[in-house]
Amino acid sequence: MNELLFEYDKSGRLKYNPALHPNHKKPYTISELEYICKYYEIDGRKSVSSIVGRTESTIASLVHRLKKDGMFDYYKDLKKNW
């Protein structure tokens, strides 16, 4: 039986695991961007990353970039999918 190995970085974030992060390095969909922006501040990075199948650090980087570019609130208020 295959066991899932959980590895964490020095900040305690779960490292990439193909079984847990199937969307790793795939382009973000509009639905994913909307979900991430709507629920990141409510549910947190860990929960959002597990739902969209991406690493916590990738989600944190995305959110930082979206906020810097002024797009975080746009996706948060989109009301298209969520």
ZITAPE-V128726 format. One record per run of one state. SS is the DSSP state (helix for helix, strand for strand, loop for the rest). FROM is the first residue (numbers start at 1). LEN is the number of residues. Records with the same first field share a line. If there is no record, write none. Layout:
SS = FROM-LEN / FROM-LEN
//
This chain:
loop = 1-7 / 9-5 / 15-15 / 44-1 / 53-3 / 69-3 / 77-6
strand = 8-1 / 14-1
helix = 30-14 / 45-8 / 56-13 / 72-5
//
